[in-house]
């Protein structure tokens, strides 16, 4: 039998779009930006320029997100999750459109980072015998102190 030459490892091409977090990509088709008149700072400029930034991100289009993280993101998003399965975030804290756009992306990144972080599983623990004994002993001492403060049956002020 003749041996076959070694095959190169097949690697998938990197997903298209911006890398939001390490390994998590946001394709341009999944993001929708909109700008509106802001109620935030800006003086008279507020009435003339659309500085408020809003973003809608389709959850199903995020690449590289594990299913558990996607589910945590749904829970964390809360009322920001639309019926269409998009996360809606708005910002009008900055005076410029670009500043608000960056603020919106930073908020989305923070939300995503929270969802990606896997919480530690809680292990049930039991108090030791010695700690239980100490707790009951301190309760007993406290009870004796309070009992000692009580006056006799016939003493009333």
DSSP file (Angstrom, degrees, kcal/mol; ACC not computed):
  #  RESIDUE AA STRUCTURE BP1 BP2  ACC     N-H-->O    O-->H-N    N-H-->O    O-->H-N    TCO  KAPPA ALPHA  PHI   PSI    X-CA   Y-CA   Z-CA
    1    1 A X              0   0    0      0, 0.0     2,-0.3     0, 0.0     0, 0.0   0.000 360.0 360.0 360.0 137.7    0.0    0.0    0.0
    2    2 A X        -     0   0    0      1,-0.0     2,-0.3     0, 0.0     0, 0.0  -0.686 360.0-121.7 -90.5 143.9    1.3    3.4   -0.8
    3    3 A X        -     0   0    0     -2,-0.3     2,-0.2     1,-0.0     3,-0.0  -0.630  21.0-126.9 -87.1 141.4    1.2    6.1    1.9
    4    4 A X        -     0   0    0     -2,-0.3     3,-0.1     1,-0.1     2,-0.1  -0.598  30.0-105.3 -82.8 145.1   -0.8    9.3    1.2
    5    5 A X        -     0   0    0     -2,-0.2    -1,-0.1     1,-0.1     2,-0.0  -0.396  49.4 -88.6 -66.4 148.8    1.0   12.6    1.7
    6    6 A X        -     0   0    0      1,-0.1     2,-0.3    -2,-0.1    -1,-0.1  -0.335  42.4-131.0 -61.9 136.5    0.0   14.4    4.9
    7    7 A X        -     0   0    0     -3,-0.1     2,-0.1     1,-0.1    -1,-0.1  -0.674  21.6-112.2 -87.8 139.4   -2.9   16.7    4.5
    8    8 A X        -     0   0    0     -2,-0.3     2,-0.1     1,-0.1    -1,-0.1  -0.421  42.4 -95.2 -67.8 147.5   -2.7   20.3    5.7
    9    9 A X        -     0   0    0      1,-0.1     2,-0.7    -2,-0.1    -1,-0.1  -0.398  37.5-126.2 -63.5 135.4   -5.0   21.0    8.6
   10   10 A X        -     0   0    0     -2,-0.1     2,-0.4    -3,-0.1    -1,-0.1  -0.755  31.7-176.7 -87.4 118.7   -8.3   22.5    7.4
   11   11 A X        -     0   0    0     -2,-0.7     2,-0.2     3,-0.0     3,-0.1  -0.935  25.6-121.4-116.5 140.3   -8.9   25.8    9.2
   12   12 A X        -     0   0    0     -2,-0.4     3,-0.1     1,-0.1    -2,-0.0  -0.538  35.8-104.2 -77.8 144.7  -12.0   27.8    8.7
   13   13 A X        -     0   0    0     -2,-0.2    -1,-0.1     1,-0.1     3,-0.1  -0.340  46.6 -91.7 -64.8 149.6  -11.5   31.3    7.5
   14   14 A X        -     0   0    0      1,-0.1    -1,-0.1    -3,-0.1    -3,-0.0  -0.365  51.5 -99.8 -62.6 140.1  -11.9   34.0   10.2
   15   15 A X        -     0   0    0      1,-0.1     2,-0.2    -3,-0.1    -1,-0.1  -0.227  39.4-107.6 -59.8 149.5  -15.5   35.3   10.3
   16   16 A X  S    S+     0   0    0     -3,-0.1     2,-0.2     9,-0.1    -1,-0.1  -0.501  77.0  46.8 -76.1 146.4  -16.1   38.6    8.6
   17   17 A X  S    S-     0   0    0     -2,-0.2     2,-0.3    10,-0.2    10,-0.3  -0.626  93.3 -36.3 119.6-176.4  -16.7   41.6   10.8
   18   18 A X  E     -A   26   0A   0      8,-2.0     8,-2.9    -2,-0.2     2,-0.9  -0.654  50.8-125.6 -88.2 136.1  -15.4   43.3   13.8
   19   19 A X  E     +A   25   0A   0     -2,-0.3     6,-0.2     6,-0.2     3,-0.1  -0.725  30.1 177.4 -82.5 108.3  -13.9   41.3   16.7
   20   20 A X  E    S+     0   0A   0      4,-1.7     2,-0.3    -2,-0.9    -1,-0.2   0.926  71.1   1.0 -77.5 -48.5  -15.9   42.6   19.7
   21   21 A X  E >  S-A   24   0A   0      3,-1.2     3,-2.4    91,-0.0    -1,-0.2  -0.878 107.1 -65.7-131.2 163.4  -14.2   40.3   22.2
   22   22 A X  T 3  S+     0   0    0     -2,-0.3     3,-0.1     1,-0.3    -2,-0.0  -0.353 125.7   0.3 -55.2 117.0  -11.5   37.6   21.7
   23   23 A X  T 3  S+     0   0    0     -2,-0.2     2,-0.6     1,-0.2    -1,-0.3   0.343 110.0 105.1  86.5  -5.9  -13.2   35.0   19.4
   24   24 A X  E <   -A   21   0A   0     -3,-2.4    -4,-1.7     2,-0.0    -3,-1.2  -0.940  51.4-169.3-113.2 120.1  -16.5   36.8   19.2
   25   25 A X  E     -AB  19  63A   0     38,-2.4    38,-2.2    -2,-0.6     2,-0.6  -0.823  15.9-153.3-113.2 147.0  -17.2   38.6   15.9
   26   26 A X  E     -AB  18  62A   0     -8,-2.9    -8,-2.0    -2,-0.3    36,-0.1  -0.926  17.7-146.1-119.0 103.5  -19.9   41.0   14.9
   27   27 A X    >   -     0   0    0     -2,-0.6     3,-1.8    34,-0.5     4,-0.4  -0.387  20.7-121.4 -68.0 147.1  -20.7   41.0   11.2
   28   28 A X  G >  S+     0   0    0      1,-0.3     3,-1.0     2,-0.2    -1,-0.1   0.802 111.4  61.9 -58.7 -28.9  -21.7   44.3    9.6
   29   29 A X  G 3  S+     0   0    0      1,-0.2    -1,-0.3    32,-0.1    -2,-0.0   0.692  98.3  57.6 -71.3 -16.8  -25.0   42.8    8.5
   30   30 A X  G <  S+     0   0    0     -3,-1.8    28,-2.2    31,-0.1     2,-0.4   0.529  96.8  75.0 -90.2  -6.6  -26.0   42.2   12.2
   31   31 A X  E <   -C   57   0B   0     -3,-1.0     2,-0.4    -4,-0.4    26,-0.2  -0.876  53.7-175.6-114.1 138.7  -25.6   45.8   13.3
   32   32 A X  E     -C   56   0B   0     24,-2.0    24,-2.1    -2,-0.4     2,-0.3  -0.980   8.0-165.6-132.1 121.2  -27.9   48.7   12.7
   33   33 A X  E     +C   55   0B   0     -2,-0.4     2,-0.3    22,-0.2    22,-0.2  -0.781   7.7 178.4-102.7 148.3  -27.0   52.3   13.8
   34   34 A X  E     -C   54   0B   0     20,-2.1    20,-2.6    -2,-0.3     2,-0.4  -0.989  12.3-153.6-146.7 144.8  -29.4   55.2   13.9
   35   35 A X  E     +C   53   0B   0     -2,-0.3     2,-0.3    18,-0.2    18,-0.2  -0.942  18.7 167.0-122.6 142.9  -28.9   58.8   15.0
   36   36 A X  E     -C   52   0B   0     16,-2.0    16,-2.1    -2,-0.4    15,-0.3  -0.864  46.5 -66.5-143.2 174.1  -31.4   61.2   16.5
   37   37 A X        -     0   0    0     -2,-0.3     2,-0.2    13,-0.3    13,-0.2  -0.482  57.0-133.4 -67.8 135.5  -31.7   64.5   18.2
   38   38 A X        -     0   0    0     11,-0.7    11,-0.1     8,-0.4    -1,-0.1  -0.552  19.9-159.7 -93.6 153.5  -30.2   64.2   21.7
   39   39 A X  S    S+     0   0    0     -2,-0.2    -1,-0.1     8,-0.0     3,-0.1   0.366  71.4  89.3-105.2   1.2  -31.6   65.4   25.0
   40   40 A X  S    S-     0   0    0      1,-0.2     3,-0.2    54,-0.1    53,-0.2   0.166  91.0 -41.0 -82.1-159.0  -28.2   65.3   26.6
   41   41 A X  S    S+     0   0    0     51,-0.3    -1,-0.2    52,-0.2    -3,-0.1  -0.207  83.4 100.8 -66.8 156.8  -25.5   68.0   26.8
   42   42 A X    >   -     0   0    0     -3,-0.1     3,-1.4     3,-0.0    -1,-0.2   0.327  65.3-135.3 148.4  -3.1  -24.7   70.2   23.9
   43   43 A X  G >  S-     0   0    0      1,-0.3     3,-1.3     2,-0.2     4,-0.3  -0.321  78.4 -13.8  62.9-140.9  -26.3   73.5   24.5
   44   44 A X  G >  S+     0   0    0      1,-0.3     3,-1.2     2,-0.2     4,-0.3   0.728 128.8  74.1 -68.2 -20.8  -28.2   75.1   21.5
   45   45 A X  G X> S+     0   0    0     -3,-1.4     4,-2.1     1,-0.3     3,-1.7   0.798  81.0  72.4 -60.6 -28.4  -26.4   72.6   19.3
   46   46 A X  G <4 S+     0   0    0     -3,-1.3    -8,-0.4     1,-0.3    -1,-0.3   0.840  93.9  52.9 -56.4 -35.5  -28.7   69.9   20.7
   47   47 A X  G <4 S+     0   0    0     -3,-1.2    -1,-0.3    -4,-0.3    -2,-0.2   0.592 116.7  37.1 -78.6  -9.7  -31.6   71.3   18.7
   48   48 A X  T <4 S+     0   0    0     -3,-1.7     2,-0.4    -4,-0.3    -2,-0.2   0.723 106.8  58.9-112.9 -28.4  -29.7   71.2   15.4
   49   49 A X  S  < S-     0   0    0     -4,-2.1     2,-1.3   -11,-0.1   -11,-0.7  -0.862  70.7-129.2-118.5 140.1  -27.5   68.1   15.3
   50   50 A X        +     0   0    0     -2,-0.4   -13,-0.3     1,-0.2    -4,-0.1  -0.691  48.1 147.2 -84.0  93.6  -28.4   64.4   15.6
   51   51 A X        +     0   0    0     -2,-1.3     2,-0.2   -15,-0.3    49,-0.2   0.667  33.9 101.5-104.7 -19.0  -25.9   63.3   18.2
   52   52 A X  E     -C   36   0B   0    -16,-2.1   -16,-2.0    -3,-0.2     2,-0.4  -0.498  60.2-153.1 -69.0 130.0  -27.9   60.5   20.0
   53   53 A X  E     -CD  35  91B   0     38,-2.5    38,-2.5    -2,-0.2     2,-0.4  -0.892  13.6-175.9-110.0 136.2  -26.7   57.1   18.9
   54   54 A X  E     -CD  34  90B   0    -20,-2.6   -20,-2.1    -2,-0.4     2,-0.4  -0.973   4.0-166.8-126.8 143.7  -28.8   54.0   18.9
   55   55 A X  E     -CD  33  89B   0     34,-2.7    34,-2.2    -2,-0.4     2,-0.4  -0.988   8.9-165.6-132.8 141.7  -27.6   50.5   18.0
   56   56 A X  E     -CD  32  88B   0    -24,-2.1   -24,-2.0    -2,-0.4     2,-0.5  -0.997  10.6-170.9-123.3 125.5  -29.5   47.3   17.3
   57   57 A X  E     -CD  31  87B   0     30,-2.1    30,-2.6    -2,-0.4     2,-0.6  -0.975  20.3-134.9-121.7 123.7  -27.6   44.0   17.3
   58   58 A X  E >   - D   0  86B   0    -28,-2.2     3,-1.0    -2,-0.5     4,-0.4  -0.664  11.6-154.9 -77.2 118.4  -29.1   40.8   16.1
   59   59 A X  G >  S+     0   0    0     26,-2.0     3,-1.3    -2,-0.6    -1,-0.2   0.862  90.1  59.8 -63.1 -37.7  -28.2   38.1   18.6
   60   60 A X  G 3  S+     0   0    0     25,-0.4    -1,-0.3     1,-0.3    26,-0.1   0.710 101.6  56.0 -66.7 -18.2  -28.5   35.2   16.2
   61   61 A X  G <  S+     0   0    0     -3,-1.0   -34,-0.5   -31,-0.1     2,-0.3   0.526  75.4 113.4 -94.0  -6.1  -25.8   36.8   14.0
   62   62 A X  E <   -B   26   0A   0     -3,-1.3     3,-0.5    -4,-0.4     2,-0.3  -0.515  59.2-145.6 -67.5 127.7  -23.0   37.0   16.6
   63   63 A X  E    S+B   25   0A   0    -38,-2.2   -38,-2.4    -2,-0.3     3,-0.1  -0.759  72.5  20.7 -98.0 141.0  -20.2   34.6   15.6
   64   64 A X  S    S+     0   0    0     -2,-0.3     2,-0.5     1,-0.3    -1,-0.2   0.579  84.0 131.9  86.0  10.5  -18.1   32.7   18.1
   65   65 A X        -     0   0    0     -3,-0.5    -1,-0.3   -40,-0.1   -42,-0.0  -0.854  55.3-128.9 -99.6 125.4  -20.6   32.9   21.0
   66   66 A X     >  -     0   0    0     -2,-0.5     4,-2.4     1,-0.1     5,-0.2  -0.349  22.5-114.6 -69.6 152.7  -21.3   29.7   22.8
   67   67 A X  H  > S+     0   0    0      1,-0.2     4,-2.1     2,-0.2     5,-0.2   0.862 116.4  52.4 -57.3 -37.9  -25.0   28.8   23.3
   68   68 A X  H  > S+     0   0    0      1,-0.2     4,-2.3     2,-0.2    -1,-0.2   0.913 111.0  47.2 -65.0 -40.6  -24.7   29.1   27.1
   69   69 A X  H  > S+     0   0    0      2,-0.2     4,-2.5     1,-0.2    -2,-0.2   0.883 109.8  53.6 -66.9 -38.3  -23.2   32.6   26.7
   70   70 A X  H  X S+     0   0    0     -4,-2.4     4,-1.9     2,-0.2    -1,-0.2   0.900 110.0  47.7 -62.5 -40.3  -25.9   33.5   24.2
   71   71 A X  H  X S+     0   0    0     -4,-2.1     4,-1.9     2,-0.2    -2,-0.2   0.901 111.0  50.3 -68.3 -40.9  -28.6   32.5   26.7
   72   72 A X  H  X S+     0   0    0     -4,-2.3     4,-2.8     1,-0.2     5,-0.2   0.894 108.6  53.9 -62.3 -38.8  -26.9   34.5   29.5
   73   73 A X  H  X S+     0   0    0     -4,-2.5     4,-2.5     1,-0.2    -1,-0.2   0.893 105.8  52.7 -62.6 -40.3  -26.8   37.5   27.2
   74   74 A X  H  X S+     0   0    0     -4,-1.9     4,-1.1     2,-0.2    -1,-0.2   0.920 113.1  44.2 -59.2 -44.1  -30.6   37.2   26.6
   75   75 A X  H  < S+     0   0    0     -4,-1.9     3,-0.3     1,-0.2    -2,-0.2   0.914 115.0  47.3 -68.6 -43.0  -31.1   37.2   30.4
   76   76 A X  H  < S+     0   0    0     -4,-2.8    -2,-0.2     1,-0.2    -1,-0.2   0.868 104.6  61.2 -67.0 -37.0  -28.7   40.0   31.1
   77   77 A X  H >< S+     0   0    0     -4,-2.5     3,-2.2    -5,-0.2    -1,-0.2   0.854  76.9 163.0 -60.9 -36.1  -30.2   42.2   28.2
   78   78 A X  G ><  +     0   0    0     -4,-1.1     3,-1.5     1,-0.3    -1,-0.2  -0.302  69.3   3.7  57.5-123.1  -33.6   42.2   29.9
   79   79 A X  G 3  S+     0   0    0      1,-0.3    -1,-0.3    -3,-0.2    -2,-0.1   0.589 122.0  73.0 -74.9  -8.8  -35.8   45.0   28.5
   80   80 A X  G <  S+     0   0    0     -3,-2.2     8,-2.6    -4,-0.1     2,-0.5   0.633  77.6  92.8 -76.8 -12.4  -33.1   45.9   26.0
   81   81 A X  B <  S-E   87   0B   0     -3,-1.5     6,-0.2     6,-0.2     2,-0.1  -0.719  70.7-148.5 -84.8 123.5  -34.0   42.7   24.0
   82   82 A X    >   -     0   0    0      4,-3.4     3,-1.6    -2,-0.5    -2,-0.1  -0.348  27.1-106.9 -85.9 170.0  -36.6   43.4   21.4
   83   83 A X  T 3  S+     0   0    0      1,-0.3    -1,-0.1     2,-0.1    -2,-0.0   0.723 119.2  63.5 -68.1 -20.2  -39.2   40.9   20.1
   84   84 A X  T 3  S-     0   0    0      2,-0.1    -1,-0.3     1,-0.0     3,-0.1   0.435 122.3-104.8 -83.1   0.6  -37.2   40.6   16.9
   85   85 A X  S <  S+     0   0    0     -3,-1.6   -26,-2.0     1,-0.3   -25,-0.4   0.783  79.5 129.0  82.1  27.7  -34.3   39.1   18.9
   86   86 A X  E     -D   58   0B   0    -28,-0.2    -4,-3.4   -27,-0.1     2,-0.5  -0.873  57.0-130.0-114.9 148.9  -32.2   42.3   18.8
   87   87 A X  E     -DE  57  81B   0    -30,-2.6   -30,-2.1    -2,-0.3     2,-0.5  -0.862  23.0-158.2 -95.4 129.8  -30.4   44.1   21.6
   88   88 A X  E     +D   56   0B   0     -8,-2.6     2,-0.4    -2,-0.5   -32,-0.2  -0.940  15.8 171.8-113.0 121.6  -31.2   47.9   21.5
   89   89 A X  E     -D   55   0B   0    -34,-2.2   -34,-2.7    -2,-0.5     2,-0.3  -0.992   7.2-172.1-130.0 137.2  -28.8   50.3   23.3
   90   90 A X  E     -D   54   0B   0     -2,-0.4     2,-0.3   -36,-0.2   -36,-0.2  -0.928   3.4-173.3-128.2 152.6  -28.9   54.1   23.1
   91   91 A X  E     +D   53   0B   0    -38,-2.5   -38,-2.5    -2,-0.3    13,-0.1  -0.979  22.2 158.9-146.9 132.5  -26.6   56.8   24.3
   92   92 A X        +     0   0    0     -2,-0.3   -51,-0.3   -40,-0.2   -52,-0.1  -0.031  50.2 107.7-135.7  31.5  -26.8   60.6   24.4
   93   93 A X        +     0   0    0    -53,-0.2   -52,-0.2     7,-0.1     2,-0.2   0.751  67.8  66.9 -81.7 -25.2  -24.3   61.3   27.1
   94   94 A X  S    S-     0   0    0      2,-0.2   -54,-0.1   -43,-0.1     6,-0.1  -0.520  79.1-129.0 -96.7 164.7  -21.6   62.7   24.8
   95   95 A X  S    S+     0   0    0     -2,-0.2     2,-0.3   -55,-0.0    -1,-0.1   0.613  87.6  60.4 -86.3 -13.4  -21.7   66.0   22.8
   96   96 A X  S  > S-     0   0    0      1,-0.1     4,-2.0   -45,-0.1     5,-0.2  -0.834  78.1-128.5-119.2 155.6  -20.7   64.4   19.5
   97   97 A X  H  > S+     0   0    0     -2,-0.3     4,-2.3     1,-0.2     5,-0.1   0.911 112.6  49.7 -62.2 -43.5  -22.2   61.7   17.3
   98   98 A X  H  > S+     0   0    0      1,-0.2     4,-2.4     2,-0.2    -1,-0.2   0.892 108.6  52.9 -65.1 -40.0  -18.9   59.8   17.2
   99   99 A X  H  > S+     0   0    0      1,-0.2     4,-1.9     2,-0.2    -1,-0.2   0.904 111.6  45.8 -61.3 -42.2  -18.6   59.9   21.0
  100  100 A X  H  X S+     0   0    0     -4,-2.0     4,-2.4   -49,-0.2    -2,-0.2   0.858 109.8  54.6 -69.9 -35.5  -22.1   58.5   21.5
  101  101 A X  H  X S+     0   0    0     -4,-2.3     4,-2.1     1,-0.2    -2,-0.2   0.927 111.1  45.3 -62.9 -43.7  -21.4   55.8   18.8
  102  102 A X  H  X S+     0   0    0     -4,-2.4     4,-2.3     1,-0.2    -2,-0.2   0.870 111.4  53.2 -66.3 -36.6  -18.3   54.7   20.8
  103  103 A X  H  X S+     0   0    0     -4,-1.9     4,-2.2     2,-0.2    -2,-0.2   0.898 108.6  49.6 -64.6 -40.8  -20.2   54.9   24.1
  104  104 A X  H  X S+     0   0    0     -4,-2.4     4,-2.2     2,-0.2    -2,-0.2   0.923 112.1  47.6 -64.2 -44.7  -22.9   52.6   22.6
  105  105 A X  H  X S+     0   0    0     -4,-2.1     4,-2.6     1,-0.2    -2,-0.2   0.883 110.5  52.5 -64.6 -37.5  -20.3   50.1   21.4
  106  106 A X  H  X S+     0   0    0     -4,-2.3     4,-2.3     2,-0.2    -1,-0.2   0.904 109.5  49.2 -64.5 -40.8  -18.6   50.2   24.8
  107  107 A X  H  X S+     0   0    0     -4,-2.2     4,-2.2     2,-0.2    -2,-0.2   0.904 112.0  48.3 -63.9 -41.4  -21.9   49.4   26.6
  108  108 A X  H  X S+     0   0    0     -4,-2.2     4,-2.6     2,-0.2    -2,-0.2   0.918 110.8  51.1 -65.2 -42.5  -22.5   46.5   24.2
  109  109 A X  H  X S+     0   0    0     -4,-2.6     4,-2.7     1,-0.2    -2,-0.2   0.909 110.4  49.2 -59.2 -43.2  -19.0   45.2   24.7
  110  110 A X  H  X S+     0   0    0     -4,-2.3     4,-1.9     2,-0.2    -1,-0.2   0.899 111.3  49.2 -64.1 -41.5  -19.5   45.3   28.5
  111  111 A X  H  X S+     0   0    0     -4,-2.2     4,-1.7     1,-0.2    -2,-0.2   0.914 113.3  46.9 -62.6 -43.9  -22.8   43.5   28.2
  112  112 A X  H  X S+     0   0    0     -4,-2.6     4,-2.4     1,-0.2    -2,-0.2   0.887 109.2  53.7 -66.5 -40.6  -21.2   40.8   26.0
  113  113 A X  H  X S+     0   0    0     -4,-2.7     4,-1.7     1,-0.2    -1,-0.2   0.880 107.9  51.2 -63.1 -37.7  -18.2   40.5   28.4
  114  114 A X  H  < S+     0   0    0     -4,-1.9    -1,-0.2     1,-0.2    -2,-0.2   0.895 112.3  46.5 -64.7 -39.9  -20.5   39.9   31.3
  115  115 A X  H  < S+     0   0    0     -4,-1.7    -2,-0.2     1,-0.2    -1,-0.2   0.857 110.4  52.0 -71.8 -35.4  -22.4   37.2   29.3
  116  116 A X  H  < S+     0   0    0     -4,-2.4     2,-0.4    -5,-0.1    -1,-0.2   0.843  88.8  91.3 -71.1 -33.0  -19.2   35.4   28.1
  117  117 A X  S  < S-     0   0    0     -4,-1.7     2,-0.5    -5,-0.2    -4,-0.0  -0.499  77.4-139.2 -67.6 119.2  -17.8   35.2   31.6
  118  118 A X        -     0   0    0     -2,-0.4    -2,-0.1     1,-0.1    -1,-0.1  -0.694  16.6-127.2 -84.4 122.8  -19.0   31.8   33.0
  119  119 A X        -     0   0    0     -2,-0.5     2,-0.1     1,-0.1    -1,-0.1  -0.352  27.6-104.8 -69.0 148.8  -20.0   32.1   36.7
  120  120 A X        -     0   0    0      1,-0.1     2,-0.3    -2,-0.0    -1,-0.1  -0.462  34.2-113.3 -71.3 143.1  -18.5   29.6   39.1
  121  121 A X        -     0   0    0     -2,-0.1     2,-0.4    -3,-0.1    -1,-0.1  -0.593  31.8-121.5 -74.4 136.7  -20.7   26.8   40.2
  122  122 A X        -     0   0    0     -2,-0.3     2,-0.5    -3,-0.0    -1,-0.1  -0.665  20.6-148.4 -82.8 130.4  -21.5   27.1   43.9
  123  123 A X        -     0   0    0     -2,-0.4     2,-0.2     1,-0.0    -1,-0.0  -0.851  19.6-120.5 -97.4 132.3  -20.4   24.1   46.0
  124  124 A X        -     0   0    0     -2,-0.5     2,-0.3     1,-0.0    -1,-0.0  -0.499  34.6-169.5 -69.3 136.3  -22.6   23.3   49.0
  125  125 A X        -     0   0    0     -2,-0.2     2,-0.4     0, 0.0    -1,-0.0  -0.892  12.8-146.4-126.5 159.3  -20.7   23.5   52.2
  126  126 A X        -     0   0    0     -2,-0.3     2,-0.0     0, 0.0    -2,-0.0  -0.969  27.3-109.5-124.4 138.8  -21.5   22.4   55.8
  127  127 A X        -     0   0    0     -2,-0.4     2,-0.0     1,-0.1     0, 0.0  -0.375  40.9-110.7 -64.5 146.4  -20.3   24.2   58.9
  128  128 A X     >  -     0   0    0      1,-0.1     4,-2.1     4,-0.0     5,-0.2  -0.277  23.4-111.2 -72.6 164.5  -17.8   22.1   60.9
  129  129 A X  H  > S+     0   0    0      1,-0.2     4,-2.6     2,-0.2     5,-0.2   0.903 118.7  52.5 -61.6 -41.0  -18.7   20.6   64.3
  130  130 A X  H  > S+     0   0    0      1,-0.2     4,-2.6     2,-0.2    -1,-0.2   0.907 109.0  48.1 -64.6 -41.6  -16.3   23.0   66.0
  131  131 A X  H  > S+     0   0    0      2,-0.2     4,-2.3     1,-0.2    -1,-0.2   0.884 112.1  49.9 -68.0 -36.2  -17.9   26.1   64.4
  132  132 A X  H  X S+     0   0    0     -4,-2.1     4,-2.5     2,-0.2    -2,-0.2   0.921 111.3  49.2 -63.8 -43.2  -21.4   24.8   65.3
  133  133 A X  H  X S+     0   0    0     -4,-2.6     4,-2.4     1,-0.2    -2,-0.2   0.918 111.7  48.7 -62.6 -44.3  -20.3   24.3   68.9
  134  134 A X  H  X S+     0   0    0     -4,-2.6     4,-2.4     2,-0.2    -1,-0.2   0.905 111.0  50.7 -62.5 -42.0  -18.7   27.8   69.1
  135  135 A X  H  X S+     0   0    0     -4,-2.3     4,-2.0     1,-0.2    -2,-0.2   0.940 112.9  44.6 -61.7 -47.5  -21.9   29.4   67.7
  136  136 A X  H  X S+     0   0    0     -4,-2.5     4,-2.3     1,-0.2    -1,-0.2   0.871 112.2  53.2 -66.2 -36.2  -24.2   27.6   70.1
  137  137 A X  H  X S+     0   0    0     -4,-2.4     4,-2.4     2,-0.2    -1,-0.2   0.910 109.3  48.1 -65.1 -42.0  -21.8   28.4   73.0
  138  138 A X  H  X S+     0   0    0     -4,-2.4     4,-2.4     2,-0.2    -2,-0.2   0.878 111.5  50.8 -67.1 -36.0  -21.8   32.1   72.1
  139  139 A X  H  X S+     0   0    0     -4,-2.0     4,-2.3     2,-0.2    -2,-0.2   0.907 110.1  50.2 -64.7 -40.8  -25.7   32.0   71.9
  140  140 A X  H  X S+     0   0    0     -4,-2.3     4,-2.1     2,-0.2    -2,-0.2   0.918 111.1  48.4 -63.4 -43.7  -25.8   30.4   75.3
  141  141 A X  H  X S+     0   0    0     -4,-2.4     4,-2.2     1,-0.2    -2,-0.2   0.925 111.7  49.3 -61.9 -45.3  -23.5   33.0   76.8
  142  142 A X  H  X S+     0   0    0     -4,-2.4     4,-2.3     1,-0.2    -1,-0.2   0.891 109.5  52.5 -62.0 -40.0  -25.5   35.8   75.3
  143  143 A X  H  X S+     0   0    0     -4,-2.3     4,-2.5     1,-0.2    -1,-0.2   0.899 108.4  50.3 -62.5 -41.5  -28.7   34.3   76.7
  144  144 A X  H  X S+     0   0    0     -4,-2.1     4,-2.3     2,-0.2    -2,-0.2   0.894 108.8  52.5 -65.5 -39.1  -27.2   34.1   80.2
  145  145 A X  H  X S+     0   0    0     -4,-2.2     4,-1.1     2,-0.2    -2,-0.2   0.935 113.0  44.0 -60.6 -46.5  -26.2   37.8   80.0
  146  146 A X  H  X S+     0   0    0     -4,-2.3     4,-0.9     1,-0.2     3,-0.3   0.873 112.0  52.4 -68.4 -37.1  -29.7   38.8   79.0
  147  147 A X  H >< S+     0   0    0     -4,-2.5     3,-0.7     1,-0.2    -1,-0.2   0.894 106.5  54.8 -64.6 -38.5  -31.3   36.5   81.7
  148  148 A X  H 3< S+     0   0    0     -4,-2.3    -1,-0.2     1,-0.2    -2,-0.2   0.774 102.6  57.3 -65.5 -26.9  -29.0   38.2   84.3
  149  149 A X  H 3< S+     0   0    0     -4,-1.1    -1,-0.2    -3,-0.3    -2,-0.2   0.747  84.8  99.2 -76.1 -23.6  -30.3   41.6   83.3
  150  150 A X  S << S-     0   0    0     -4,-0.9     3,-0.1    -3,-0.7     2,-0.0  -0.401  73.3-131.0 -66.9 137.1  -33.9   40.6   84.0
  151  151 A X        -     0   0    0      1,-0.2    -1,-0.1     4,-0.1    -2,-0.0  -0.245  34.0 -81.7 -77.5 174.2  -35.1   41.8   87.4
  152  152 A X    >   -     0   0    0      1,-0.1     3,-0.8    -2,-0.0    -1,-0.2  -0.157  47.4 -97.7 -69.0 173.2  -36.9   39.5   89.8
  153  153 A X  T 3  S+     0   0    0      1,-0.2    -1,-0.1    -3,-0.1    -2,-0.1   0.811 121.2  45.7 -64.7 -31.2  -40.6   38.8   89.5
  154  154 A X  T 3  S+     0   0    0      2,-0.0     2,-0.7     1,-0.0    -1,-0.2   0.542  88.8  98.1 -92.0  -6.2  -41.6   41.5   92.1
  155  155 A X    <   +     0   0    0     -3,-0.8     2,-0.4     2,-0.0    -4,-0.1  -0.722  41.3 157.3 -93.0 119.5  -39.4   44.4   90.9
  156  156 A X              0   0    0     -2,-0.7    -3,-0.0     1,-0.1    -2,-0.0  -0.999 360.0 360.0-135.2 140.1  -41.1   47.0   88.7
  157  157 A X              0   0    0     -2,-0.4    -1,-0.1     0, 0.0    -2,-0.0   0.445 360.0 360.0 -90.0 360.0  -40.0   50.6   88.2
